[in-house]
Amino acid sequence: MLLTSDPKIMGKRVNGRSLRLLGWTTAAVMAVAAVAMMATTIESR
């Protein structure tokens, strides 16, 4: 997200506000899912 939102790198093809929001939301959901998976794995031992 940082790379595709940087106009110095992407020029005119930077992500818009809605795509940035969608990207960061997706990344946050995936991070929470990974933490939840690790927590349930550790808990079941």
N, CA, C and O atoms as a GROMACS GRO file, in nm:
protein
  180
    1MET      N    1   0.082  -0.118   0.000
    1MET     CA    2   0.000   0.000   0.000
    1MET      C    3   0.088   0.125   0.000
    1MET      O    4   0.056   0.224  -0.066
    2LEU      N    5   0.195   0.121   0.072
    2LEU     CA    6   0.282   0.239   0.077
    2LEU      C    7   0.347   0.263  -0.059
    2LEU      O    8   0.360   0.377  -0.103
    3LEU      N    9   0.385   0.157  -0.125
    3LEU     CA   10   0.451   0.168  -0.254
    3LEU      C   11   0.355   0.220  -0.361
    3LEU      O   12   0.390   0.310  -0.438
    4THR      N   13   0.236   0.165  -0.367
    4THR     CA   14   0.141   0.204  -0.472
    4THR      C   15   0.072   0.337  -0.444
    4THR      O   16   0.001   0.389  -0.531
    5SER      N   17   0.091   0.393  -0.327
    5SER     CA   18   0.033   0.523  -0.295
    5SER      C   19   0.134   0.636  -0.306
    5SER      O   20   0.101   0.752  -0.278
    6ASP      N   21   0.257   0.605  -0.345
    6ASP     CA   22   0.363   0.705  -0.353
    6ASP      C   23   0.373   0.759  -0.496
    6ASP      O   24   0.411   0.686  -0.587
    7PRO      N   25   0.339   0.887  -0.515
    7PRO     CA   26   0.343   0.943  -0.650
    7PRO      C   27   0.484   0.952  -0.709
    7PRO      O   28   0.499   0.956  -0.831
    8LYS      N   29   0.586   0.954  -0.625
    8LYS     CA   30   0.723   0.957  -0.676
    8LYS      C   31   0.757   0.826  -0.748
    8LYS      O   32   0.835   0.825  -0.843
    9ILE      N   33   0.698   0.718  -0.702
    9ILE     CA   34   0.724   0.586  -0.761
    9ILE      C   35   0.624   0.555  -0.872
    9ILE      O   36   0.663   0.509  -0.979
   10MET      N   37   0.496   0.580  -0.846
   10MET     CA   38   0.390   0.539  -0.938
   10MET      C   39   0.349   0.646  -1.038
   10MET      O   40   0.279   0.616  -1.136
   11GLY      N   41   0.390   0.769  -1.016
   11GLY     CA   42   0.350   0.876  -1.108
   11GLY      C   43   0.201   0.904  -1.099
   11GLY      O   44   0.147   0.923  -0.990
   12LYS      N   45   0.134   0.905  -1.214
   12LYS     CA   46  -0.009   0.932  -1.218
   12LYS      C   47  -0.094   0.812  -1.179
   12LYS      O   48  -0.216   0.825  -1.163
   13ARG      N   49  -0.033   0.697  -1.162
   13ARG     CA   50  -0.109   0.574  -1.138
   13ARG      C   51  -0.116   0.536  -0.990
   13ARG      O   52  -0.117   0.417  -0.957
   14VAL      N   53  -0.121   0.633  -0.902
   14VAL     CA   54  -0.129   0.604  -0.758
   14VAL      C   55  -0.269   0.555  -0.722
   14VAL      O   56  -0.366   0.583  -0.793
   15ASN      N   57  -0.278   0.482  -0.612
   15ASN     CA   58  -0.407   0.436  -0.563
   15ASN      C   59  -0.488   0.554  -0.511
   15ASN      O   60  -0.433   0.648  -0.454
   16GLY      N   61  -0.616   0.548  -0.532
   16GLY     CA   62  -0.706   0.650  -0.478
   16GLY      C   63  -0.737   0.621  -0.332
   16GLY      O   64  -0.692   0.521  -0.276
   17ARG      N   65  -0.813   0.709  -0.273
   17ARG     CA   66  -0.847   0.697  -0.130
   17ARG      C   67  -0.925   0.569  -0.101
   17ARG      O   68  -0.898   0.502  -0.002
   18SER      N   69  -1.020   0.535  -0.186
   18SER     CA   70  -1.102   0.416  -0.161
   18SER      C   71  -1.020   0.287  -0.172
   18SER      O   72  -1.039   0.195  -0.093
   19LEU      N   73  -0.929   0.280  -0.269
   19LEU     CA   74  -0.845   0.161  -0.280
   19LEU      C   75  -0.746   0.150  -0.165
   19LEU      O   76  -0.717   0.040  -0.119
   20ARG      N   77  -0.695   0.264  -0.119
   20ARG     CA   78  -0.607   0.262  -0.002
   20ARG      C   79  -0.682   0.211   0.121
   20ARG      O   80  -0.629   0.130   0.197
   21LEU      N   81  -0.803   0.259   0.140
   21LEU     CA   82  -0.885   0.215   0.254
   21LEU      C   83  -0.913   0.066   0.244
   21LEU      O   84  -0.902  -0.006   0.343
   22LEU      N   85  -0.949   0.021   0.127
   22LEU     CA   86  -0.976  -0.122   0.107
   22LEU      C   87  -0.850  -0.205   0.132
   22LEU      O   88  -0.857  -0.310   0.196
   23GLY      N   89  -0.738  -0.160   0.085
   23GLY     CA   90  -0.612  -0.231   0.104
   23GLY      C   91  -0.572  -0.240   0.250
   23GLY      O   92  -0.535  -0.348   0.297
   24TRP      N   93  -0.578  -0.130   0.322
   24TRP     CA   94  -0.540  -0.132   0.463
   24TRP      C   95  -0.639  -0.212   0.546
   24TRP      O   96  -0.600  -0.279   0.641
   25THR      N   97  -0.768  -0.206   0.510
   25THR     CA   98  -0.868  -0.286   0.581
   25THR      C   99  -0.842  -0.434   0.559
   25THR      O  100  -0.850  -0.514   0.653
   26THR      N  101  -0.812  -0.472   0.437
   26THR     CA  102  -0.780  -0.611   0.406
   26THR      C  103  -0.656  -0.658   0.482
   26THR      O  104  -0.654  -0.768   0.536
   27ALA      N  105  -0.554  -0.575   0.486
   27ALA     CA  106  -0.433  -0.610   0.559
   27ALA      C  107  -0.461  -0.626   0.708
   27ALA      O  108  -0.408  -0.718   0.772
   28ALA      N  109  -0.543  -0.540   0.764
   28ALA     CA  110  -0.577  -0.549   0.907
   28ALA      C  111  -0.657  -0.676   0.936
   28ALA      O  112  -0.631  -0.743   1.036
   29VAL      N  113  -0.753  -0.709   0.851
   29VAL     CA  114  -0.832  -0.832   0.870
   29VAL      C  115  -0.742  -0.954   0.862
   29VAL      O  116  -0.757  -1.047   0.942
   30MET      N  117  -0.650  -0.956   0.768
   30MET     CA  118  -0.559  -1.070   0.756
   30MET      C  119  -0.467  -1.081   0.878
   30MET      O  120  -0.439  -1.192   0.924
   31ALA      N  121  -0.422  -0.968   0.930
   31ALA     CA  122  -0.336  -0.970   1.049
   31ALA      C  123  -0.412  -1.023   1.171
   31ALA      O  124  -0.359  -1.103   1.248
   32VAL      N  125  -0.536  -0.979   1.187
   32VAL     CA  126  -0.618  -1.028   1.298
   32VAL      C  127  -0.645  -1.178   1.283
   32VAL      O  128  -0.641  -1.251   1.381
   33ALA      N  129  -0.670  -1.223   1.162
   33ALA     CA  130  -0.693  -1.365   1.139
   33ALA      C  131  -0.568  -1.448   1.171
   33ALA      O  132  -0.579  -1.556   1.227
   34ALA      N  133  -0.452  -1.398   1.136
   34ALA     CA  134  -0.327  -1.469   1.165
   34ALA      C  135  -0.303  -1.477   1.315
   34ALA      O  136  -0.263  -1.582   1.366
   35VAL      N  137  -0.327  -1.368   1.386
   35VAL     CA  138  -0.310  -1.369   1.532
   35VAL      C  139  -0.411  -1.464   1.597
   35VAL      O  140  -0.376  -1.538   1.689
   36ALA      N  141  -0.534  -1.463   1.549
   36ALA     CA  142  -0.636  -1.553   1.604
   36ALA      C  143  -0.599  -1.699   1.578
   36ALA      O  144  -0.620  -1.784   1.665
   37MET      N  145  -0.545  -1.729   1.462
   37MET     CA  146  -0.503  -1.866   1.430
   37MET      C  147  -0.391  -1.909   1.522
   37MET      O  148  -0.391  -2.021   1.572
   38MET      N  149  -0.295  -1.821   1.545
   38MET     CA  150  -0.183  -1.856   1.636
   38MET      C  151  -0.234  -1.875   1.778
   38MET      O  152  -0.190  -1.966   1.848
   39ALA      N  153  -0.326  -1.789   1.822
   39ALA     CA  154  -0.378  -1.800   1.957
   39ALA      C  155  -0.454  -1.931   1.978
   39ALA      O  156  -0.440  -1.994   2.082
   40THR      N  157  -0.534  -1.971   1.881
   40THR     CA  158  -0.608  -2.096   1.896
   40THR      C  159  -0.516  -2.217   1.887
   40THR      O  160  -0.542  -2.320   1.950
   41THR      N  161  -0.410  -2.206   1.811
   41THR     CA  162  -0.312  -2.315   1.800
   41THR      C  163  -0.237  -2.333   1.932
   41THR      O  164  -0.218  -2.445   1.979
   42ILE      N  165  -0.196  -2.223   1.991
   42ILE     CA  166  -0.123  -2.228   2.118
   42ILE      C  167  -0.216  -2.275   2.230
   42ILE      O  168  -0.174  -2.350   2.318
   43GLU      N  169  -0.340  -2.231   2.227
   43GLU     CA  170  -0.438  -2.265   2.330
   43GLU      C  171  -0.471  -2.414   2.329
   43GLU      O  172  -0.497  -2.472   2.434
   44SER      N  173  -0.470  -2.475   2.214
   44SER     CA  174  -0.512  -2.616   2.204
   44SER      C  175  -0.403  -2.713   2.248
   44SER      O  176  -0.428  -2.833   2.254
   45ARG      N  177  -0.285  -2.665   2.278
   45ARG     CA  178  -0.177  -2.754   2.322
   45ARG      C  179  -0.194  -2.799   2.462
   45ARG      O  180  -0.111  -2.875   2.513
   0.00000   0.00000   0.00000
